[in-house]
Amino acid sequence: AVVSTQSGHYGRGKVLFSIVPPRFCGSGYPAFVVSLFFIGVLTAIVEQIASLLGCVWGIKQAVSGITLVALGTSLPDTFASRSAAIHDDSADAAIGNVTGSNSVNVFLGLGLPWLLAVFWKKADQSGPFLVGTFNLEFSVILFVMLALFALLTLILRRVILGGELGGSTVVKFMTGSICLLLWSTYIIVASLKAYGIINIG
């Protein structure tokens, strides 16, 4: 009876995603397309909620973008990388998912809207399409520096331990702590710069 009750709650909670085709239909392509659509919808909802929270809490847009919005839109990538790290024999899928996702965000997520905006401005002849920046240059430079340090950590792991993932509990804890420290450093320093507490550059 307990199992039946839990299954009922599970079914009602997942009824929206029941329209995703089984992975064995059409070589998995229909399931991939529909799942991608649902991920996009959920990511858009999370992004809007995060933006509203930043507005309600009085957080600057430059800070909410690298904290609330970034966390909300990166959760699917986090779970995908975790699944790949657990089930795959190598770290290629887990790390490749991160780099591939960020390349889509930068090249497609920024490039396509800007291209459409340029065409729109050209069509209605309202002048050139200009996008100003507030804290972008500093944030990008800081991110690149910390990303290079993260890559150095992976290289050292390969040289010393023979692989980017895995190892003893102590080694895994240290690697995770380094990554968490890098992320925290980026958030804190970029936020301090956005609020004018520190003046660098």
Disulfide bonds with the S-S distance in Angstrom:
none
